């Protein structure tokens, strides 16, 4: 979504906008993107390396491919989108030479295509992670049947293939405004709404799971106090807990919830502003300036989201932190690997 508003606002804005408040907002955006880019790249390279090497065998789960797909999307955003956007804004603010503007604009167009694919793919990865966590909590007996490596890997590859082709539609001749409207409606809006509804369902399922867990623990304790022999009811309660513990990771669910929350908080303001931007008729130039500035600010929300995803993993997944420490320690002492 971000590349859409960037492209439209920079093409539609008048010279008075460019020489005034809007140009200063572009400069501030360029500085912010230049700051976010190395953070996004470094954290996601570390996350991808940890998932691939997986020294503690934590990322053997099928859902790790969704995590990997999300991290690759964020990495592309930090490596190829944010720096080229920043360069474009810097050139527009500081130079007037045609040569530099042509080069920066060409890079901007390329990064816009990458941004369309990567941002949309990251939305779908979070959506699929949320869907999988809902299945793990609500239908634990079906989890291993439904959520397999083949399903997850094919979903990730199909997602990237679809959005790569879709992002190339303007290059292939589709009207740009129609392309923006389709992407905003079919992808940004629909995915965000489904994700919001899914978070409510996950919360209800998560709350119900905690109640079952509490009741089962209480029942098991009572039977332990009053009988030394295992009853069918006690055995059934233990089996339920064991099944859920195999398929359900509380930290992973909370991590997915935070990822979705940050995505929604960053996406909904931008979606609302962009709808107004595409469909509203300006009454005066001041309205146009305010709307362009609003777009530039909400753009940054999406880039901040891309920069914070890896921190959410480090914050909510102790096993990820342990894997990082193990990898870093092994670099200093290769003998550690032989002792594990």
Phi and psi in degrees as GROMACS dihedral restraints (atoms count N, CA, C in turn):
[ dihedral_restraints ]
;  ai    aj    ak    al  type     phi  dphi    fc
    3     4     5     6     1   -60.0    20    10
    4     5     6     7     1   -41.2    20    10
    6     7     8     9     1   -66.4    20    10
    7     8     9    10     1   -27.3    20    10
    9    10    11    12     1   -65.9    20    10
   10    11    12    13     1   -52.3    20    10
   12    13    14    15     1   -66.3    20    10
   13    14    15    16     1   -34.3    20    10
   15    16    17    18     1   -62.5    20    10
   16    17    18    19     1   -45.7    20    10
   18    19    20    21     1   -65.8    20    10
   19    20    21    22     1   -46.0    20    10
   21    22    23    24     1   -68.5    20    10
   22    23    24    25     1   -46.4    20    10
   24    25    26    27     1   -65.5    20    10
   25    26    27    28     1   -36.6    20    10
   27    28    29    30     1   -74.8    20    10
   28    29    30    31     1   -24.3    20    10
   30    31    32    33     1   -86.8    20    10
   31    32    33    34     1   -33.9    20    10
   33    34    35    36     1   -89.6    20    10
   34    35    36    37     1   -25.1    20    10
   36    37    38    39     1   -67.2    20    10
   37    38    39    40     1   144.5    20    10
   39    40    41    42     1   -82.0    20    10
   40    41    42    43     1   170.8    20    10
   42    43    44    45     1   -64.7    20    10
   43    44    45    46     1   -31.9    20    10
   45    46    47    48     1   -66.8    20    10
   46    47    48    49     1   -32.4    20    10
   48    49    50    51     1   -69.0    20    10
   49    50    51    52     1   -45.3    20    10
   51    52    53    54     1   -62.4    20    10
   52    53    54    55     1   -30.8    20    10
   54    55    56    57     1   -91.5    20    10
   55    56    57    58     1    -1.7    20    10
   57    58    59    60     1  -116.3    20    10
   58    59    60    61     1  -132.2    20    10
   60    61    62    63     1   -63.8    20    10
   61    62    63    64     1   -37.6    20    10
   63    64    65    66     1   -64.3    20    10
   64    65    66    67     1   -39.8    20    10
   66    67    68    69     1   -64.2    20    10
   67    68    69    70     1   -34.5    20    10
   69    70    71    72     1   -69.6    20    10
   70    71    72    73     1   -34.3    20    10
   72    73    74    75     1   -65.9    20    10
   73    74    75    76     1   -39.3    20    10
   75    76    77    78     1   -61.9    20    10
   76    77    78    79     1   -40.1    20    10
   78    79    80    81     1   -63.6    20    10
   79    80    81    82     1   -43.7    20    10
   81    82    83    84     1   -63.8    20    10
   82    83    84    85     1   -38.1    20    10
   84    85    86    87     1   -63.8    20    10
   85    86    87    88     1   -41.6    20    10
   87    88    89    90     1   -61.7    20    10
   88    89    90    91     1   -43.0    20    10
   90    91    92    93     1   -64.0    20    10
   91    92    93    94     1   -41.7    20    10
   93    94    95    96     1   -64.3    20    10
   94    95    96    97     1   -44.3    20    10
   96    97    98    99     1   -65.6    20    10
   97    98    99   100     1   -37.5    20    10
   99   100   101   102     1   -64.3    20    10
  100   101   102   103     1   -30.2    20    10
  102   103   104   105     1   -77.5    20    10
  103   104   105   106     1   -40.9    20    10
  105   106   107   108     1   -73.3    20    10
  106   107   108   109     1   -32.0    20    10
  108   109   110   111     1   -56.5    20    10
  109   110   111   112     1   -54.7    20    10
  111   112   113   114     1   -64.3    20    10
  112   113   114   115     1   -32.1    20    10
  114   115   116   117     1   -65.7    20    10
  115   116   117   118     1   -46.5    20    10
  117   118   119   120     1   -61.8    20    10
  118   119   120   121     1   -43.7    20    10
  120   121   122   123     1   -65.4    20    10
  121   122   123   124     1   -49.8    20    10
  123   124   125   126     1   -63.1    20    10
  124   125   126   127     1   -47.1    20    10
  126   127   128   129     1   -67.0    20    10
  127   128   129   130     1   -36.6    20    10
  129   130   131   132     1   -79.5    20    10
  130   131   132   133     1   -30.7    20    10
  132   133   134   135     1   -62.7    20    10
  133   134   135   136     1   -41.4    20    10
  135   136   137   138     1   -63.1    20    10
  136   137   138   139     1   -41.9    20    10
  138   139   140   141     1   -66.2    20    10
  139   140   141   142     1   -45.0    20    10
  141   142   143   144     1   -63.1    20    10
  142   143   144   145     1   -42.7    20    10
  144   145   146   147     1   -61.5    20    10
  145   146   147   148     1   -41.6    20    10
  147   148   149   150     1   -65.6    20    10
  148   149   150   151     1   -41.0    20    10
  150   151   152   153     1   -66.6    20    10
  151   152   153   154     1   -42.5    20    10
  153   154   155   156     1   -69.0    20    10
  154   155   156   157     1   -47.2    20    10
  156   157   158   159     1   -75.0    20    10
  157   158   159   160     1   -39.0    20    10
  159   160   161   162     1    44.6    20    10
  160   161   162   163     1    63.7    20    10
  162   163   164   165     1   -65.1    20    10
  163   164   165   166     1   -25.6    20    10
  165   166   167   168     1  -106.4    20    10
  166   167   168   169     1    11.3    20    10
  168   169   170   171     1    56.9    20    10
  169   170   171   172     1    37.4    20    10
  171   172   173   174     1   -89.7    20    10
  172   173   174   175     1   -29.4    20    10
  174   175   176   177     1   -97.6    20    10
  175   176   177   178     1    29.4    20    10
  177   178   179   180     1   -79.2    20    10
  178   179   180   181     1    -8.7    20    10
  180   181   182   183     1   -69.7    20    10
  181   182   183   184     1   150.3    20    10
  183   184   185   186     1   -59.4    20    10
  184   185   186   187     1   -32.4    20    10
  186   187   188   189     1   -64.8    20    10
  187   188   189   190     1   -15.7    20    10
  189   190   191   192     1   -63.0    20    10
  190   191   192   193     1   -25.3    20    10
  192   193   194   195     1   -68.9    20    10
  193   194   195   196     1   -31.8    20    10
  195   196   197   198     1   -66.7    20    10
  196   197   198   199     1   -42.0    20    10
  198   199   200   201     1   -61.7    20    10
  199   200   201   202     1   -43.5    20    10
  201   202   203   204     1   -63.8    20    10
  202   203   204   205     1   -41.5    20    10
  204   205   206   207     1   -62.7    20    10
  205   206   207   208     1   -40.2    20    10
  207   208   209   210     1   -65.6    20    10
  208   209   210   211     1   -42.9    20    10
  210   211   212   213     1   -66.3    20    10
  211   212   213   214     1   -37.7    20    10
  213   214   215   216     1   -64.6    20    10
  214   215   216   217     1   -40.1    20    10
  216   217   218   219     1   -61.6    20    10
  217   218   219   220     1   -45.2    20    10
  219   220   221   222     1   -65.9    20    10
  220   221   222   223     1   -37.5    20    10
  222   223   224   225     1   -63.2    20    10
  223   224   225   226     1   -44.2    20    10
  225   226   227   228     1   -62.1    20    10
  226   227   228   229     1   -36.5    20    10
  228   229   230   231     1   -63.9    20    10
  229   230   231   232     1   -44.7    20    10
  231   232   233   234     1   -76.3    20    10
  232   233   234   235     1   -27.6    20    10
  234   235   236   237     1   -89.9    20    10
  235   236   237   238     1   -37.6    20    10
  237   238   239   240     1  -121.3    20    10
  238   239   240   241     1   -15.1    20    10
  240   241   242   243     1  -101.7    20    10
  241   242   243   244     1   -57.4    20    10
  243   244   245   246     1   -59.6    20    10
  244   245   246   247     1   -45.8    20    10
  246   247   248   249     1   -66.5    20    10
  247   248   249   250     1   -36.8    20    10
  249   250   251   252     1   -72.2    20    10
  250   251   252   253     1   -35.8    20    10
  252   253   254   255     1   -63.7    20    10
  253   254   255   256     1   -44.9    20    10
  255   256   257   258     1   -61.6    20    10
  256   257   258   259     1   -43.8    20    10
  258   259   260   261     1   -59.2    20    10
  259   260   261   262     1   -44.5    20    10
  261   262   263   264     1   -60.2    20    10
  262   263   264   265     1   -44.6    20    10
  264   265   266   267     1   -69.0    20    10
  265   266   267   268     1   -39.1    20    10
  267   268   269   270     1   -62.0    20    10
  268   269   270   271     1   -45.9    20    10
  270   271   272   273     1   -62.7    20    10
  271   272   273   274     1   -42.4    20    10
  273   274   275   276     1   -63.5    20    10
  274   275   276   277     1   -32.0    20    10
  276   277   278   279     1   -83.8    20    10
  277   278   279   280     1   -40.2    20    10
  279   280   281   282     1   -99.7    20    10
  280   281   282   283     1   -20.2    20    10
  282   283   284   285     1  -124.3    20    10
  283   284   285   286     1   158.6    20    10
  285   286   287   288     1  -124.8    20    10
  286   287   288   289     1     0.3    20    10
  288   289   290   291     1   -71.3    20    10
  289   290   291   292     1   135.5    20    10
  291   292   293   294     1   -64.5    20    10
  292   293   294   295     1   -36.2    20    10
  294   295   296   297     1   -62.1    20    10
  295   296   297   298     1   -49.9    20    10
  297   298   299   300     1   -65.3    20    10
  298   299   300   301     1   -39.2    20    10
  300   301   302   303     1   -67.7    20    10
  301   302   303   304     1   -35.9    20    10
  303   304   305   306     1   -65.4    20    10
  304   305   306   307     1   -45.3    20    10
  306   307   308   309     1   -63.2    20    10
  307   308   309   310     1   -47.4    20    10
  309   310   311   312     1   -66.1    20    10
  310   311   312   313     1   -35.4    20    10
  312   313   314   315     1   -69.0    20    10
  313   314   315   316     1   -37.3    20    10
  315   316   317   318     1   -62.5    20    10
  316   317   318   319     1   -44.6    20    10
  318   319   320   321     1   -64.9    20    10
  319   320   321   322     1   -35.1    20    10
  321   322   323   324     1   -64.4    20    10
  322   323   324   325     1   -42.3    20    10
  324   325   326   327     1   -64.2    20    10
  325   326   327   328     1   -43.9    20    10
  327   328   329   330     1   -61.6    20    10
  328   329   330   331     1   -46.0    20    10
  330   331   332   333     1   -67.2    20    10
  331   332   333   334     1   -27.7    20    10
  333   334   335   336     1   -64.9    20    10
  334   335   336   337     1   -40.1    20    10
  336   337   338   339     1   -64.1    20    10
  337   338   339   340     1   -44.5    20    10
  339   340   341   342     1   -63.6    20    10
  340   341   342   343     1   -38.8    20    10
  342   343   344   345     1   -64.4    20    10
  343   344   345   346     1   -41.0    20    10
  345   346   347   348     1   -58.0    20    10
  346   347   348   349     1   -47.1    20    10
  348   349   350   351     1   -68.5    20    10
  349   350   351   352     1   -46.1    20    10
  351   352   353   354     1   -71.0    20    10
  352   353   354   355     1   -42.9    20    10
  354   355   356   357     1   -66.5    20    10
  355   356   357   358     1   -44.2    20    10
  357   358   359   360     1   -64.4    20    10
  358   359   360   361     1   -40.7    20    10
  360   361   362   363     1   -63.5    20    10
  361   362   363   364     1   -38.9    20    10
  363   364   365   366     1   -65.0    20    10
  364   365   366   367     1   -35.7    20    10
  366   367   368   369     1   -61.6    20    10
  367   368   369   370     1   -45.6    20    10
  369   370   371   372     1   -67.4    20    10
  370   371   372   373     1   -37.6    20    10
  372   373   374   375     1   -61.5    20    10
  373   374   375   376     1   -43.5    20    10
  375   376   377   378     1   -65.7    20    10
  376   377   378   379     1   -39.3    20    10
  378   379   380   381     1   -61.8    20    10
  379   380   381   382     1   -44.6    20    10
  381   382   383   384     1   -68.7    20    10
  382   383   384   385     1   -37.4    20    10
  384   385   386   387     1   -60.0    20    10
  385   386   387   388     1   -42.9    20    10
  387   388   389   390     1   -65.0    20    10
  388   389   390   391     1   -42.0    20    10
  390   391   392   393     1   -60.6    20    10
  391   392   393   394     1   -44.5    20    10
  393   394   395   396     1   -63.7    20    10
  394   395   396   397     1   -40.8    20    10
  396   397   398   399     1   -66.3    20    10
  397   398   399   400     1   -35.7    20    10
  399   400   401   402     1   -63.3    20    10
  400   401   402   403     1   -43.4    20    10
  402   403   404   405     1   -62.5    20    10
  403   404   405   406     1   -41.8    20    10
  405   406   407   408     1   -62.3    20    10
  406   407   408   409     1   -35.6    20    10
  408   409   410   411     1   -84.0    20    10
  409   410   411   412     1   -46.9    20    10
  411   412   413   414     1   -83.2    20    10
  412   413   414   415     1   -34.0    20    10
  414   415   416   417     1  -129.9    20    10
  415   416   417   418     1    66.1    20    10
  417   418   419   420     1   -62.8    20    10
  418   419   420   421     1   -31.1    20    10
  420   421   422   423     1   -74.3    20    10
  421   422   423   424     1   -20.6    20    10
  423   424   425   426     1   -96.9    20    10
  424   425   426   427     1    -8.1    20    10
  426   427   428   429     1   -57.3    20    10
  427   428   429   430     1   -53.0    20    10
  429   430   431   432     1   -69.6    20    10
  430   431   432   433     1   -21.3    20    10
  432   433   434   435     1   -78.2    20    10
  433   434   435   436     1   -42.2    20    10
  435   436   437   438     1   -85.2    20    10
  436   437   438   439     1   -43.7    20    10
  438   439   440   441     1   -98.0    20    10
  439   440   441   442     1    92.5    20    10
  441   442   443   444     1  -119.0    20    10
  442   443   444   445     1   166.3    20    10
  444   445   446   447     1   -58.1    20    10
  445   446   447   448     1   -42.0    20    10
  447   448   449   450     1   -62.2    20    10
  448   449   450   451     1   -42.2    20    10
  450   451   452   453     1   -65.0    20    10
  451   452   453   454     1   -47.0    20    10
  453   454   455   456     1   -65.1    20    10
  454   455   456   457     1   -47.7    20    10
  456   457   458   459     1   -64.3    20    10
  457   458   459   460     1   -42.0    20    10
  459   460   461   462     1   -66.4    20    10
  460   461   462   463     1   -34.9    20    10
  462   463   464   465     1   -65.1    20    10
  463   464   465   466     1   -43.4    20    10
  465   466   467   468     1   -63.5    20    10
  466   467   468   469     1   -46.5    20    10
  468   469   470   471     1   -66.1    20    10
  469   470   471   472     1   -41.1    20    10
  471   472   473   474     1   -64.7    20    10
  472   473   474   475     1   -38.6    20    10
  474   475   476   477     1   -61.6    20    10
  475   476   477   478     1   -49.0    20    10
  477   478   479   480     1   -64.9    20    10
  478   479   480   481     1   -39.3    20    10
  480   481   482   483     1   -64.4    20    10
  481   482   483   484     1   -45.4    20    10
  483   484   485   486     1   -61.4    20    10
  484   485   486   487     1   -49.9    20    10
  486   487   488   489     1   -73.2    20    10
  487   488   489   490     1   -26.1    20    10
  489   490   491   492     1   -65.8    20    10
  490   491   492   493     1   -46.0    20    10
  492   493   494   495     1   -64.7    20    10
  493   494   495   496     1   -43.2    20    10
  495   496   497   498     1   -62.3    20    10
  496   497   498   499     1   -40.4    20    10
  498   499   500   501     1   -66.4    20    10
  499   500   501   502     1   -19.2    20    10
  501   502   503   504     1   -89.9    20    10
  502   503   504   505     1    -2.7    20    10
  504   505   506   507     1   -58.7    20    10
  505   506   507   508     1   -42.4    20    10
  507   508   509   510     1   -61.9    20    10
  508   509   510   511     1   -35.9    20    10
  510   511   512   513     1   -66.2    20    10
  511   512   513   514     1   -31.5    20    10
  513   514   515   516     1   -84.4    20    10
  514   515   516   517     1    -0.9    20    10
  516   517   518   519     1   119.1    20    10
  517   518   519   520     1    -2.9    20    10
  519   520   521   522     1   -68.5    20    10
  520   521   522   523     1   142.0    20    10
  522   523   524   525     1   -58.2    20    10
  523   524   525   526     1   132.6    20    10
  525   526   527   528     1   -64.3    20    10
  526   527   528   529     1   -42.8    20    10
  528   529   530   531     1   -65.2    20    10
  529   530   531   532     1   -41.1    20    10
  531   532   533   534     1   -61.8    20    10
  532   533   534   535     1   -40.7    20    10
  534   535   536   537     1   -60.7    20    10
  535   536   537   538     1   -45.2    20    10
  537   538   539   540     1   -63.2    20    10
  538   539   540   541     1   -41.1    20    10
  540   541   542   543     1   -67.2    20    10
  541   542   543   544     1   -41.2    20    10
  543   544   545   546     1   -63.5    20    10
  544   545   546   547     1   -45.5    20    10
  546   547   548   549     1   -65.0    20    10
  547   548   549   550     1   -41.4    20    10
  549   550   551   552     1   -64.5    20    10
  550   551   552   553     1   -41.6    20    10
  552   553   554   555     1   -80.9    20    10
  553   554   555   556     1   -54.5    20    10
  555   556   557   558     1   -73.1    20    10
  556   557   558   559     1   -30.9    20    10
  558   559   560   561     1  -107.0    20    10
  559   560   561   562     1   -66.4    20    10
  561   562   563   564     1   -59.9    20    10
  562   563   564   565     1   -50.1    20    10
  564   565   566   567     1   -71.2    20    10
  565   566   567   568     1   -51.0    20    10
  567   568   569   570     1   -62.2    20    10
  568   569   570   571     1   -46.4    20    10
  570   571   572   573     1   -63.0    20    10
  571   572   573   574     1   -42.6    20    10
  573   574   575   576     1   -65.2    20    10
  574   575   576   577     1   -41.4    20    10
  576   577   578   579     1   -66.1    20    10
  577   578   579   580     1   -46.3    20    10
  579   580   581   582     1   -60.5    20    10
  580   581   582   583     1   -41.1    20    10
  582   583   584   585     1   -63.5    20    10
  583   584   585   586     1   -40.4    20    10
  585   586   587   588     1   -63.9    20    10
  586   587   588   589     1   -44.5    20    10
  588   589   590   591     1   -63.2    20    10
  589   590   591   592     1   -40.5    20    10
  591   592   593   594     1   -64.9    20    10
  592   593   594   595     1   -34.3    20    10
  594   595   596   597     1   -65.5    20    10
  595   596   597   598     1   -35.4    20    10
  597   598   599   600     1   -65.2    20    10
  598   599   600   601     1   -43.4    20    10
  600   601   602   603     1   -64.3    20    10
  601   602   603   604     1   -39.4    20    10
  603   604   605   606     1   -64.1    20    10
  604   605   606   607     1   -41.4    20    10
  606   607   608   609     1   -61.5    20    10
  607   608   609   610     1   -44.0    20    10
  609   610   611   612     1   -64.8    20    10
  610   611   612   613     1   -42.8    20    10
  612   613   614   615     1   -66.3    20    10
  613   614   615   616     1   -39.9    20    10
  615   616   617   618     1   -64.1    20    10
  616   617   618   619     1   -42.4    20    10
  618   619   620   621     1   -64.5    20    10
  619   620   621   622     1   -42.4    20    10
  621   622   623   624     1   -63.9    20    10
  622   623   624   625     1   -37.4    20    10
  624   625   626   627     1   -63.2    20    10
  625   626   627   628     1   -41.9    20    10
  627   628   629   630     1   -64.0    20    10
  628   629   630   631     1   -36.7    20    10
  630   631   632   633     1   -66.8    20    10
  631   632   633   634     1   -43.1    20    10
  633   634   635   636     1   -61.9    20    10
  634   635   636   637     1   -42.4    20    10
  636   637   638   639     1   -60.8    20    10
  637   638   639   640     1   -42.4    20    10
  639   640   641   642     1   -67.0    20    10
  640   641   642   643     1   -44.3    20    10
  642   643   644   645     1   -64.2    20    10
  643   644   645   646     1   -41.8    20    10
  645   646   647   648     1   -65.7    20    10
  646   647   648   649     1   -40.9    20    10
  648   649   650   651     1   -64.6    20    10
  649   650   651   652     1   -40.5    20    10
  651   652   653   654     1   -64.3    20    10
  652   653   654   655     1   -44.3    20    10
  654   655   656   657     1   -62.2    20    10
  655   656   657   658     1   -44.1    20    10
  657   658   659   660     1   -63.0    20    10
  658   659   660   661     1   -38.8    20    10
  660   661   662   663     1   -66.3    20    10
  661   662   663   664     1   -41.3    20    10
  663   664   665   666     1   -64.0    20    10
  664   665   666   667     1   -43.7    20    10
  666   667   668   669     1   -66.6    20    10
  667   668   669   670     1   -32.2    20    10
  669   670   671   672     1   -68.1    20    10
  670   671   672   673     1   -34.7    20    10
  672   673   674   675     1   -76.8    20    10
  673   674   675   676     1   -32.5    20    10
  675   676   677   678     1  -104.6    20    10
  676   677   678   679     1    -8.1    20    10
  678   679   680   681     1  -151.6    20    10
  679   680   681   682     1   140.8    20    10
  681   682   683   684     1   -93.3    20    10
  682   683   684   685     1    -6.8    20    10
  684   685   686   687     1  -102.1    20    10
  685   686   687   688     1   145.3    20    10
  687   688   689   690     1   -78.0    20    10
  688   689   690   691     1   128.5    20    10
  690   691   692   693     1   -95.3    20    10
  691   692   693   694     1   161.3    20    10
  693   694   695   696     1   -59.1    20    10
  694   695   696   697     1   -36.4    20    10
  696   697   698   699     1   -66.6    20    10
  697   698   699   700     1   -40.8    20    10
  699   700   701   702     1   -65.3    20    10
  700   701   702   703     1   -43.7    20    10
  702   703   704   705     1   -61.7    20    10
  703   704   705   706     1   -39.8    20    10
  705   706   707   708     1   -64.3    20    10
  706   707   708   709     1   -39.8    20    10
  708   709   710   711     1   -65.0    20    10
  709   710   711   712     1   -41.1    20    10
  711   712   713   714     1   -64.8    20    10
  712   713   714   715     1   -39.4    20    10
  714   715   716   717     1   -64.3    20    10
  715   716   717   718     1   -38.0    20    10
  717   718   719   720     1   -63.2    20    10
  718   719   720   721     1   -45.2    20    10
  720   721   722   723     1   -63.9    20    10
  721   722   723   724     1   -40.8    20    10
  723   724   725   726     1   -64.8    20    10
  724   725   726   727     1   -41.4    20    10
  726   727   728   729     1   -63.6    20    10
  727   728   729   730     1   -44.5    20    10
  729   730   731   732     1   -67.1    20    10
  730   731   732   733     1   -38.2    20    10
  732   733   734   735     1   -67.9    20    10
  733   734   735   736     1   -28.1    20    10
  735   736   737   738     1   -69.8    20    10
  736   737   738   739     1   -36.4    20    10
  738   739   740   741     1  -103.2    20    10
  739   740   741   742     1    -8.2    20    10
  741   742   743   744     1  -129.1    20    10
  742   743   744   745     1   122.3    20    10
  744   745   746   747     1  -117.3    20    10
  745   746   747   748     1   111.6    20    10
  747   748   749   750     1   -58.5    20    10
  748   749   750   751     1   -43.0    20    10
  750   751   752   753     1   -64.0    20    10
  751   752   753   754     1   -37.9    20    10
  753   754   755   756     1   -68.5    20    10
  754   755   756   757     1   -38.2    20    10
  756   757   758   759     1   -63.8    20    10
  757   758   759   760     1   -45.4    20    10
  759   760   761   762     1   -64.8    20    10
  760   761   762   763     1   -38.4    20    10
  762   763   764   765     1   -61.2    20    10
  763   764   765   766     1   -44.3    20    10
  765   766   767   768     1   -63.6    20    10
  766   767   768   769     1   -38.7    20    10
  768   769   770   771     1   -62.7    20    10
  769   770   771   772     1   -43.2    20    10
  771   772   773   774     1   -67.2    20    10
  772   773   774   775     1   -39.0    20    10
  774   775   776   777     1   -59.0    20    10
  775   776   777   778     1   -45.6    20    10
  777   778   779   780     1   -66.2    20    10
  778   779   780   781     1   -39.6    20    10
  780   781   782   783     1   -63.5    20    10
  781   782   783   784     1   -45.1    20    10
  783   784   785   786     1   -63.9    20    10
  784   785   786   787     1   -40.8    20    10
  786   787   788   789     1   -60.9    20    10
  787   788   789   790     1   -46.7    20    10
  789   790   791   792     1   -67.0    20    10
  790   791   792   793     1   -41.3    20    10
  792   793   794   795     1   -65.4    20    10
  793   794   795   796     1   -29.7    20    10
  795   796   797   798     1   -86.2    20    10
  796   797   798   799     1   -29.4    20    10
  798   799   800   801     1   -83.6    20    10
  799   800   801   802     1   -44.0    20    10
  801   802   803   804     1   -61.8    20    10
  802   803   804   805     1   -42.5    20    10
  804   805   806   807     1   -60.3    20    10
  805   806   807   808     1   -41.3    20    10
  807   808   809   810     1   -67.6    20    10
  808   809   810   811     1   -40.0    20    10
  810   811   812   813     1   -61.3    20    10
  811   812   813   814     1   -46.4    20    10
  813   814   815   816     1   -61.2    20    10
  814   815   816   817     1   -46.8    20    10
  816   817   818   819     1   -64.9    20    10
  817   818   819   820     1   -38.2    20    10
  819   820   821   822     1   -71.0    20    10
  820   821   822   823     1   -32.5    20    10
  822   823   824   825     1   -60.9    20    10
  823   824   825   826     1   -45.4    20    10
  825   826   827   828     1   -62.5    20    10
  826   827   828   829     1   -41.6    20    10
  828   829   830   831     1   -61.4    20    10
  829   830   831   832     1   -38.9    20    10
  831   832   833   834     1   -80.3    20    10
  832   833   834   835     1   -32.2    20    10
  834   835   836   837     1  -111.7    20    10
  835   836   837   838     1   -14.4    20    10
  837   838   839   840     1   -84.9    20    10
  838   839   840   841     1   141.5    20    10
  840   841   842   843     1   -93.1    20    10
  841   842   843   844     1   124.4    20    10
  843   844   845   846     1   -69.7    20    10
  844   845   846   847     1   136.2    20    10
  846   847   848   849     1   -89.3    20    10
  847   848   849   850     1   -28.1    20    10
  849   850   851   852     1  -156.1    20    10
  850   851   852   853     1   173.2    20    10
  852   853   854   855     1   -68.8    20    10
  853   854   855   856     1   -30.8    20    10
  855   856   857   858     1   -62.3    20    10
  856   857   858   859     1   -40.4    20    10
  858   859   860   861     1   -60.4    20    10
  859   860   861   862     1   -41.6    20    10
  861   862   863   864     1   -63.9    20    10
  862   863   864   865     1   -42.1    20    10
  864   865   866   867     1   -62.9    20    10
  865   866   867   868     1   -47.4    20    10
  867   868   869   870     1   -61.1    20    10
  868   869   870   871     1   -41.6    20    10
  870   871   872   873     1   -69.0    20    10
  871   872   873   874     1   -39.8    20    10
  873   874   875   876     1   -64.4    20    10
  874   875   876   877     1   -40.1    20    10
  876   877   878   879     1   -64.8    20    10
  877   878   879   880     1   -40.8    20    10
  879   880   881   882     1   -61.8    20    10
  880   881   882   883     1   -40.1    20    10
  882   883   884   885     1   -63.3    20    10
  883   884   885   886     1   -44.1    20    10
  885   886   887   888     1   -63.5    20    10
  886   887   888   889     1   -39.6    20    10
  888   889   890   891     1   -68.0    20    10
  889   890   891   892     1   -45.9    20    10
  891   892   893   894     1   -68.9    20    10
  892   893   894   895     1   -25.9    20    10
  894   895   896   897     1   -55.4    20    10
  895   896   897   898     1   -44.6    20    10
  897   898   899   900     1   -63.5    20    10
  898   899   900   901     1   -28.7    20    10
  900   901   902   903     1   -57.7    20    10
  901   902   903   904     1   -41.2    20    10
  903   904   905   906     1   -67.8    20    10
  904   905   906   907     1   -37.3    20    10
  906   907   908   909     1   -72.0    20    10
  907   908   909   910     1   -34.7    20    10
  909   910   911   912     1   -64.2    20    10
  910   911   912   913     1   -39.9    20    10
  912   913   914   915     1   -57.6    20    10
  913   914   915   916     1   -44.9    20    10
  915   916   917   918     1   -62.8    20    10
  916   917   918   919     1   -32.4    20    10
  918   919   920   921     1   -78.9    20    10
  919   920   921   922     1   -24.0    20    10
  921   922   923   924     1   -95.0    20    10
  922   923   924   925     1   -14.3    20    10
  924   925   926   927     1   -55.2    20    10
  925   926   927   928     1   -47.7    20    10
  927   928   929   930     1   -64.4    20    10
  928   929   930   931     1   -32.1    20    10
  930   931   932   933     1   -67.7    20    10
  931   932   933   934     1   -33.2    20    10
  933   934   935   936     1   -63.4    20    10
  934   935   936   937     1   -40.6    20    10
  936   937   938   939     1   -60.4    20    10
  937   938   939   940     1   -46.9    20    10
  939   940   941   942     1   -65.6    20    10
  940   941   942   943     1   -32.9    20    10
  942   943   944   945     1   -75.2    20    10
  943   944   945   946     1   -44.1    20    10
  945   946   947   948     1   -96.8    20    10
  946   947   948   949     1   -14.3    20    10
  948   949   950   951     1  -114.0    20    10
  949   950   951   952     1    99.4    20    10
  951   952   953   954     1   -59.3    20    10
  952   953   954   955     1   -34.8    20    10
  954   955   956   957     1   -65.2    20    10
  955   956   957   958     1   -33.2    20    10
  957   958   959   960     1   -66.9    20    10
  958   959   960   961     1   -42.4    20    10
  960   961   962   963     1   -63.4    20    10
  961   962   963   964     1   -40.8    20    10
  963   964   965   966     1   -63.7    20    10
  964   965   966   967     1   -38.8    20    10
  966   967   968   969     1   -64.6    20    10
  967   968   969   970     1   -40.8    20    10
  969   970   971   972     1   -63.5    20    10
  970   971   972   973     1   -46.0    20    10
  972   973   974   975     1   -61.9    20    10
  973   974   975   976     1   -38.3    20    10
  975   976   977   978     1   -65.0    20    10
  976   977   978   979     1   -44.6    20    10
  978   979   980   981     1   -63.3    20    10
  979   980   981   982     1   -43.4    20    10
  981   982   983   984     1   -67.4    20    10
  982   983   984   985     1   -39.7    20    10
  984   985   986   987     1   -67.2    20    10
  985   986   987   988     1   -35.8    20    10
  987   988   989   990     1   -68.3    20    10
  988   989   990   991     1   -29.0    20    10
  990   991   992   993     1   -64.1    20    10
  991   992   993   994     1   -35.5    20    10
  993   994   995   996     1   -83.7    20    10
  994   995   996   997     1   -28.3    20    10
  996   997   998   999     1  -138.8    20    10
  997   998   999  1000     1    91.4    20    10
  999  1000  1001  1002     1   -61.3    20    10
 1000  1001  1002  1003     1   -18.2    20    10
 1002  1003  1004  1005     1   -71.7    20    10
 1003  1004  1005  1006     1   -14.1    20    10
 1005  1006  1007  1008     1   -61.2    20    10
 1006  1007  1008  1009     1   -37.6    20    10
 1008  1009  1010  1011     1   -61.3    20    10
 1009  1010  1011  1012     1   -35.2    20    10
 1011  1012  1013  1014     1   -73.6    20    10
 1012  1013  1014  1015     1   -18.7    20    10
 1014  1015  1016  1017     1   -92.6    20    10
 1015  1016  1017  1018     1    -3.3    20    10
